[in-house]
């Protein structure tokens, strides 16, 4: 039988190196077990990204001018909003109405402005 003395192992530094493969194998099995547990969990589908919804963003901009082109034949109004903001200089809207009161209310809601301010800033152009 082979008898390895402790003194000989200390001289070679094998006291440290001999158990190292056992520690590595235990670590590998432990990590595999944890990974398998995480990957086998089911996840709720409620957290999926929905691409059929439209994101609504509200901006706070300083409005300089609102041009409204009312097209009576198509029954739509095209709105161009000029701002003092260096990033958002121009906004465009298209409304399915040609009634002035409804146009002003919708613009006020979209821009977050009082209706009186919209009435002062809007310029109408009527196209037949």
N, C-alpha and C positions, 0 to 999 in steps of 0.2 A: 504494500500500500504506500501511496505517496503521502508523505507528511510534509506539509509546508509550514515552516516556522513563522511565527509572527514577526520576528526580527528581520527575516529575509524579505517579507512583504513590505515592511516599513522602508527598507533600503531601496526598493524599487518604486515605492509610491503606489503600489497596487492596492493598498487598503482603500484608497479613494476611487480608483478606476474599476475595480471589480464589481461593486454594487451599481455603478452608473448605468449599465445596460438594463438592469432590472427596474431602476427608477424611470428610465426612458420608456420602457414597455408599459409600465403602470400609468404613466402620464398619457401615453397614446391611447390606451384603452379608456381611461377616464374622459378624455376629450371626445373620443368617438361616441361614448355613451351620452354625454351632454349634447353633442351636436345632433344625434339621432332623436333625442327627446325634443329639442327645439324644432327640428324640421318636421316632426310628425304632428305638431299642433295645428289645428285648423284655425283659420282666421276668418273673421266676419267679412262679408262682402259689402257691408255698409260703408267701409272706408275706401272704396274704390273711387277713383276720379271720374266724375261725370262730364262728358264732353257735350252733352245736349243742353246744357244750361248756359245762360248768358250772364256774364259778370257785370254788375252795375257799379260804376265808379262815379263818385261825386267829386267835382273839382271846385275849388274856391278861386275864382279868377276875377280880375277887374275888367268889366265889360266896357268897351268904348262905344261900340255901334252894333245894332242889330238890323240886318236887311232881311225883309220877308218878301219873297216873290210868290204871289198868289196866282195860281193857274186855275182859272175857272173851268176850262174844258176837261182837265184831268182831275179836278177837285182835290188838289194837293197844294201844300204850301212848302216852299223850300226856304229854310232859314240859314243865314250865314251870320255868325257871331264873331266880331273882331275884338280881341282882348289886348290888354297891355302886358300880359305875361310873356316873357321871352321864350318859354318852352312851348306853350299852347297859344299860338297867335290867332288861330282860326278854328272855329267849331262849325260843323254843318249838321243840320237836322232836317228831316222831311216829315211833315205832319199830314195826316189824312183828313184835313179839314180846311175850309176856306172862310170860316166865320171868325171875324176879328177878335171877338171876346174869347173864344175858345183858343185861338192862337196865342193870345197874351197869357192866358192861364197856363197853358202847356209850357210856354217858354219860361215863365216864372217858376214853375215846378222843376223843370229840367236844370235851370241855372241856379236855383235856390235864391232867387231875388224876389223882392216885393213886386206885386203887379204894377204899382205906380211907377217904379223905376223902369220896368219893362216898357210901359206905355210911353215914357219919355225918350227911351233909347231906340225904339223900333221905327223903321222906315218901310213903308209898304210900296210894292210895285205890283200892279194888277196886270195880268196877261190873260187875254181872251183866247 
